[in-house]
Amino acid sequence: MECAIHSRLKHSNIVQAYQYCEDDEFYTMIMENCNDAGYFEEKIENRHTEIKNETKLRYYAMEILEGLDHIHKNNIIHSDMKLANILLNRPSAEEKAQGIMPEVKLCDFGISQIIPPLETIRKSVMVERSGTYGYIAPELNSNEKLIGPEVDMWAFGVILYEMCTAYKPTAVKKYQ
C-alpha cells in the first residue's frame, strides 16, 4: 500500500518515489535522494537544539504545510508525521548563490490511509491505532474509529513546538 500511495504523490515537498517492485517477501522503492535527510531529527531530537532563526522556522513550517496540503487534497492521511519523516535537501553552493532555498520533503507513507473519494466528511476508518508516541492525536487513543487530516495537523503542531523548543510539549504525554 505504501508504494501505491507514495507513487501517486507528485509534489516538491514530498520525496519523489521513482519506482518500486515487490515479491512475496520484500518490496523495494527507488526514491529521490535528500542530501541532508536527517537534519531535523539530528538537530532537534538528538542534539536538543531548537531552530532560533524565525525566518527559517517559518519557511520550514510552510514547506511542511505545503506537503501536507497536497497529501490531504489527494485524500490521503499521512498518519505518522514526525521529525524523522521530514527530510531536508540542501541546494548546491552554486544554487545557494543564486538564492535557491533548501527543500523540505515529507516521506514514509507506510501507515498512511486513503480517504474514500466520495466521503463527504473526509474521514477514513482507522483499522488499528498507529503513529509514533509523542505525535499521536488524542482521538487515536479514544474509541473514535473515523480519522481525518486533523491527526496530521495535531502532529504538525507537535513538530512546530519541537522546532521552536527542541522538546515535545509536556501536555502530549497525558494523551499517550
JOSULWO-V12145 format. One record per helix or strand. SS is the DSSP state (alpha for helix, beta for strand). FROM is the first residue (numbers start at 0). TO is the last residue. If there is no record, write none. Layout:
SS|FROM|TO  SS|FROM|TO
This chain:
alpha|1|6  beta|13|13  beta|16|21  beta|26|30  beta|35|35  alpha|38|45  alpha|53|72  beta|75|76  alpha|82|84  beta|85|88  alpha|92|96  beta|102|105  beta|112|113  beta|123|124  alpha|137|140  beta|145|146  alpha|149|164  alpha|169|174
